[in-house]
Amino acid sequence: MRLSELQNKDVVNVIDGKKIGNIIDITIENDGNMKSLIVEKSKFFVSMFTSSGEIEIKWEQIKKIGEDVILVSLHL
């Protein structure tokens, strides 16, 4: 799967069912494995939780990568 394919998917939190945002970047470890997704937060998350427009989602927090959505478990 390519980064461009991941960027077209919505990132949704399985804990509350809310859309977190869309992927804008990824971080990769020195050994080449993906470490995390960098997500640009939706306007709801920016205004309610923090002024920062990005959130890092660790690989371990990703529950499922589907056709149209990426499900993550994120306690906010």
N, C-alpha and C positions, 0 to 999 in steps of 0.2 A: 504494500500500500504506500502511496506517495503522500507527502505532506499536503499537497494541493487537494487531495481527496479528503483528508482529515479536516481541512479548513472549511469545507462545505457542510460539515455536520454540526448540528447544535449540540452543546454540552449541557446535560440535564442532571440535576442532583436527585438520586433515588430516594433520599431521605425525606424531601419535601415536594418532589415533583416539579420544581421550578427550574427554568432555563437559567444557566449561569452565564453563558455567553458563547463566543466562537473562538476557535483556536487561531492564534496569530503567530505562534512560534513553538519550538520544542527545544528541550535541552538534552544533550547527548553526553554520556560518560566517556572517559578516555578510551575504554575498551570497545566503544561503538554502540553500546546498548542505550536505548532511549530511557532517560531519567524521569522526565516530566513534560507535561503540556503547559504552555503559557496561554492563558485564556483571557481575551478582552471581555471584561464583565459587561453584562447588559446594564442598561440605565438603572434598573431597579437595584441591582447589587451595588453599584457605585454610590448611589444616593443613600442607601440604607445602612451599609456596613463599613465603608471606608471611602476615602477620597481617591485612593489609587485605582487606576483603570484596569489593572491586570491582577491575575491570581495564578499561582503555580499549583498544578494538580500533579501529585506524584504518581508514578506508574502503578503503584500498589493500590491507589484509590480508584483506578479505572475498573469498573465491573464488567462492562460489555461495550464493544464497538459494533454497532449495528449499521444497517444500510443508510439511515438518515440521521442517526443520533448516537452520541457517546454517553453512556450512563456512568456516573461517578458517585462515590459515596463520600460526601464532604460535610463535616460538622462545622457549621458556622455559628 
